């Protein structure tokens, strides 16, 4: 469970990223966060694993305050939170195997991490994770030899190996074509339904949000303006909240 309690984020330049946000996200949900650019989607997602420090309020993950956590406590909490970036965040010159193995670094001492010492069980986990995303034939390929969609699937495999309970995905399909986007969303949905992972995705496409989510959260200027099921997110409702631009954005993606 993630509890977001009266959270506000104000950047040093005075821009308000989040304003008095109160939300609870339960285990096993697939949540899509939607809104126009600058609405606070990425700010919220990055606050959930404290890539951003919030200005006010508190965020509690599985009963532990990530807001007040010490450095050591934060490392322990982050072990169970996977993060998938829009631009993949892979070491392009390294092999797929080594990139996926990096998901295990949080479980090792600094010395073993530096030396790259992993167990036989970890290598087996990598093989199984790559099979799950249909990339087992790319085990020893360099990541810069892969397509964008394949690279994103490597990052998904990394979160599987990390054994994260919560998967945060920041615009994971923004740079991908529609067919590849569906494949990535399928993979994320499989993590949700087959491995019981809580998945929280920032996404521009209303269509994808409706098709894959159990819950849709809408932000506008850092404030919560919609929280409901995909069925609740009708065109009329979204236009009322965001204006016609939100649907035009989805048409551009399609």
C-alpha positions in Angstrom: 0.0 0.0 0.0 1.1 3.5 -0.8 -0.3 6.4 1.3 0.1 9.9 0.0 -0.8 12.3 2.7 -1.3 16.0 2.0 1.7 16.1 -0.3 2.9 19.4 -1.7 6.0 19.9 -3.8 7.3 23.4 -4.6 10.5 23.7 -6.7 13.2 26.2 -5.9 12.0 28.5 -8.7 8.6 28.6 -7.1 6.8 26.3 -9.5 4.2 24.1 -7.7 4.6 20.5 -8.8 2.0 19.0 -6.4 -0.6 20.6 -4.2 -2.3 19.1 -1.2 -2.4 15.6 -2.7 -4.2 12.9 -0.8 -4.3 9.4 -2.3 -4.1 5.7 -1.2 -2.9 3.1 -3.8 -3.7 -0.5 -2.7 -1.6 -3.6 -3.4 -2.2 -5.1 -6.8 -3.7 -2.1 -8.5 -2.8 -1.0 -12.0 -3.0 2.8 -11.9 -2.5 5.1 -14.8 -1.7 8.8 -14.0 -2.9 11.1 -16.8 -2.9 14.8 -17.4 -1.4 17.4 -19.7 2.4 18.2 -19.7 3.3 20.0 -16.5 0.4 18.6 -14.6 2.6 16.9 -12.0 2.6 13.3 -13.3 6.4 12.8 -13.2 6.8 14.8 -10.0 4.3 12.5 -8.3 5.9 9.3 -9.6 9.5 10.4 -8.7 8.3 11.4 -5.2 7.0 7.8 -4.6 10.6 6.5 -4.4 12.1 9.9 -3.3 13.9 10.7 -6.5 12.2 14.0 -5.6 11.9 15.3 -2.1 8.5 16.7 -1.3 8.0 20.1 0.4 5.1 19.1 2.7 3.2 16.0 3.7 4.3 12.4 3.9 4.5 9.3 1.7 4.2 5.9 3.3 5.2 2.8 1.4 4.1 -0.6 2.9 3.9 1.0 6.4 7.3 2.8 6.2 7.7 6.5 5.7 9.8 7.1 2.7 9.7 10.8 3.4 11.4 10.5 6.8 13.6 7.5 6.0 17.3 7.6 6.7 19.7 6.8 3.9 19.9 3.2 4.9 16.1 2.9 5.4 15.6 4.5 2.0 17.8 1.9 0.3 15.8 -0.9 1.9 12.5 0.6 0.8 13.8 1.2 -2.8 14.7 -2.4 -3.2 11.0 -3.1 -3.5 10.3 -0.3 -5.8 11.2 -0.7 -9.5 11.4 2.3 -11.8 11.1 2.1 -15.6 12.2 5.3 -17.4 11.0 6.7 -20.7 14.6 6.6 -22.1 15.2 3.1 -20.6 18.1 4.1 -18.3 20.4 1.2 -19.5 24.1 1.1 -19.9 24.0 0.8 -23.7 27.5 -0.7 -24.1 26.9 -3.5 -21.7 25.1 -6.7 -22.5 21.4 -7.4 -21.8 22.5 -9.9 -19.1 24.6 -7.3 -17.2 21.9 -4.7 -17.4 19.2 -7.0 -16.0 21.6 -8.2 -13.3 21.9 -4.6 -12.1 18.4 -5.1 -10.6 20.1 -7.2 -7.9 22.6 -4.6 -6.8 20.5 -3.4 -3.9 20.9 -6.9 -2.3 24.7 -6.8 -2.3 27.4 -5.0 -0.3 29.1 -2.1 -2.0 32.3 -4.2 -2.6 30.4 -7.0 -4.3 28.5 -4.6 -6.4 31.6 -2.9 -7.6 33.2 -6.3 -8.4 30.1 -7.5 -10.1 29.9 -10.7 -8.0 26.5 -12.4 -8.4 25.2 -15.7 -7.4 24.2 -18.6 -9.7 20.6 -18.0 -8.5 20.8 -14.4 -9.8 21.9 -15.5 -13.2 19.0 -18.0 -13.3 16.6 -15.2 -12.3 17.9 -13.1 -15.3 17.3 -16.0 -17.7 13.7 -16.5 -16.4 13.0 -12.7 -16.5 14.2 -12.5 -20.1 12.1 -15.5 -21.1 9.0 -13.7 -19.6 9.6 -10.7 -21.9 10.7 -12.9 -24.9 14.3 -11.7 -25.0 16.1 -14.8 -23.9 17.8 -14.9 -27.3 19.3 -11.5 -26.6 21.1 -12.5 -23.4 24.6 -11.6 -24.6 23.7 -8.8 -27.0 24.7 -5.3 -26.3 21.8 -3.0 -25.4 22.8 -0.5 -28.1 22.1 -3.3 -30.7 18.4 -3.5 -29.6 15.4 -1.6 -30.8 13.7 0.9 -28.5 10.9 -1.6 -27.6 13.5 -4.3 -26.8 15.4 -2.0 -24.6 12.3 -1.1 -22.7 11.6 -4.8 -22.2 15.1 -5.2 -20.8 14.3 -2.5 -18.2 11.1 -4.4 -17.4 13.1 -7.6 -16.9 15.5 -5.7 -14.6 12.5 -4.9 -12.3 11.5 -8.5 -12.3 15.0 -9.6 -11.2 14.9 -6.8 -8.6 11.8 -8.6 -7.2 10.1 -5.2 -6.7 6.6 -5.2 -5.3 5.8 -1.8 -6.8 6.6 -0.9 -10.4 6.7 2.8 -11.3 6.8 3.5 -15.1 7.4 7.1 -16.2 6.0 7.5 -19.8 7.3 4.0 -20.7 5.8 4.1 -24.2 6.2 7.8 -25.1 9.1 7.2 -27.6 7.7 4.0 -29.1 5.4 3.2 -32.0 1.8 2.1 -31.3 2.4 -1.6 -31.9 5.4 -1.7 -29.6 3.6 0.4 -27.1 0.9 -2.3 -26.8 3.5 -4.9 -26.3 5.1 -3.0 -23.4 1.8 -2.4 -21.8 1.0 -6.1 -22.2 4.2 -6.9 -20.3 3.4 -4.4 -17.5 -0.1 -5.9 -17.3 1.3 -9.4 -17.0 3.5 -8.2 -14.1 0.3 -6.9 -12.5 -2.0 -9.9 -13.0 0.5 -12.8 -13.0 3.0 -11.7 -10.5 0.6 -9.5 -8.4 2.8 -6.4 -8.7 1.4 -2.9 -8.1 1.9 -1.0 -11.3 1.7 2.8 -11.5 2.2 4.3 -15.0 2.4 7.9 -16.2 0.9 7.9 -19.6 -0.4 10.4 -22.2 -2.6 7.9 -24.1 -6.2 7.9 -22.7 -6.9 4.8 -24.8 -4.0 2.8 -23.2 -5.0 4.0 -19.8 -8.6 2.8 -20.3 -7.5 -0.6 -21.7 -4.9 -1.5 -19.1 -5.8 0.2 -15.9 -7.9 -0.8 -12.9 -7.9 2.9 -11.8 -7.1 6.2 -13.5 -5.9 9.2 -11.6 -6.0 12.7 -13.3 -3.8 15.6 -12.3 -4.0 19.2 -13.3 -1.5 21.8 -12.2 -0.4 19.5 -9.4 -3.9 18.9 -8.1 -6.1 15.7 -8.1 -9.0 16.3 -10.5 -10.0 12.8 -11.3 -9.9 9.4 -9.5 -12.0 6.6 -10.9 -12.3 3.5 -13.0 -11.7 3.4 -16.7 -15.4 3.3 -17.2 -15.7 6.5 -15.3 -13.2 8.2 -17.6 -15.6 9.0 -20.4 -14.7 11.5 -23.2 -17.3 13.9 -21.7 -15.9 13.7 -18.2 -12.3 14.1 -19.4 -13.1 17.1 -21.6 -15.0 18.7 -18.7 -11.9 18.3 -16.5 -9.0 18.9 -18.9 -10.6 20.6 -21.9 -10.5 19.2 -25.4 -6.6 19.2 -25.5 -6.4 15.9 -23.5 -8.3 14.0 -26.2 -6.4 15.7 -29.0 -3.2 14.5 -27.3 -4.5 10.9 -27.5 -5.4 11.3 -31.1 -1.8 12.4 -31.9 -0.5 9.2 -30.2 -2.9 7.0 -32.2 
